[in-house]
Amino acid sequence: DSGVTQTPKHLITATGQRVTLRCSPRSGDLSVYWYQQSLDQGLQFLIQYYNGEERAKGNILERFSAQQFPDLHSELNLSSLELGDSALYFCASSSLSGYQETQYFGPGTRLLVL
Amino acid sequence: GENVEQHPSTLSVQEGDSAVIKCTYSDSASNYFPWYKQELGKRPQLIIDIRSNVGEKKDQRIAVTLNKTAKHFSLHITETQPEDSAVYFCAEGYEKLTFGTGTRLTIIP
């Protein structure tokens, strides 16, 4: 157990809908990262937040947005969902903001868009 | 970093033999190279990492080598065991991490 929690574990929804994925980092960690892992694909970095502020951005679609709250938990919002958004979404946390910090991954949220 | 190529995509080795996975990258500014292991249905976990100021790092049966001139780095697992079966991801970092597409390693008992 890495100490990073994600809810829900599974999510099934329809095209065009909007969902929110939630992540709680390890106690004391200030950075949260979001990744998308599609079937047989690697991990695609979406976005990083550090202490409430956006720190780095990857290949995140405009339909996706995220934020980090004062209690340091983070939410990833996915809207106007398409079939291709079906994937495993991981969040990870690290103690500081640097990309060289060890990232601890949560168990993931498996999203299925029908 | 923008592009990381990882080879092979699948690898089967006999238990006790060594396994080698290679990654190449394109961004010469990259200076951090972690390796993650992801068992079936589980989260990725960091197993070893290397920074650009060293050429090799070992941790028991696992080692990573880095050639900054050629822009490639490799994961070496010796004396493989069945529990080494997993998908392994390399990554390279400069401001953010870019992951390779993974290698599915199967250890044959």
Interface residues (C-beta under 8 A of the other chain):
Chain A: S2 Q41 G42 L43 Q44 F45 Q48 A56 G58 F90 Y99 Q100 T102 Q103 Y104 F105 G106 P107 G108
Chain B: Q6 N31 Y32 P34 Y36 K42 R43 P44 Q45 L46 D49 R51 F89 A91 G93 Y94 E95 K96 L97 T98 F99 G100 T101 G102
